[in-house]
Amino acid sequence: VDGTVRYLVPQGGAMLAHLGQPTFDAVSRQTLSTAAYTASPIDGSATGANALVAGSVIAVRTGSGRYAKLKIDSYGYNLGITWVTYK
């Protein structure tokens, strides 16, 4: 939105679920298939409301029903992530 207010916004029918800070490798496709997804953006603002802190894991369900998981590695001007996709 601006230099302070930012969001991770799902596009193209995708939905997101913030899973907290679990061990990334322990988040399985089964875990992703049962997550509580929403089309709402996740707050990534440069404020205390930022939910995209290092170590956070975000589940993704695409508009075509596929799954992915994202781990936030670093937060700043650029968002550093690790991701895994599933068929």
TABEL-V676655 format. One line per field, one symbol per residue. ss: DSSP state (2 for helix, 1 for strand, 0 for the rest). phi: phi as a letter, one per 30 degrees, with the letter a starting at -180 (. if undefined). A space follows every 50 residues. Layout:
ss->???
phi->???
This chain:
ss->00000011000000111100000222002222200001000110000000 0000001111100000111111110000011111110
phi->.adccbbccdbiidbbbdcibddedddcddeddcdcdbdddcdbddbddd ccdejdbccbcddcidbbbbcddabaeccdbcbbcbd
